[in-house]
Amino acid sequence: MKCAEVGLLVDRYVDGRLAANRKAGLERHAETCAACRRLIAEAREAGQLLASDAAAARAPRGFADRVMDRV
């Protein structure tokens, strides 16, 4: 696997949605490529930040009902 392919697959890898054979290839490549290890670490960190922000940004109770009433 090459760095460009890792760049295309990293989000699916971090999300656990990458097929086993692709996952193994990506991990083998990352063992020897510091740039791709860094890319994977950054993608994981971004995912964690987004997940924590999403949990904090909940709509107030009844919000969806009020929106639908106006539509």
LINQUI-V409495 format. One record per helix or strand of 3 or more residues. SS is the DSSP state (H for helix, E for strand). FROM is the first residue (numbers start at 1). LEN is the number of residues. If there is no record, write none. Layout:
ss: (SS,SS)
from: (FROM,FROM)
len: (LEN,LEN)
//
This chain:
ss: (H,H,H,H)
from: (3,20,34,63)
len: (12,13,23,8)
//
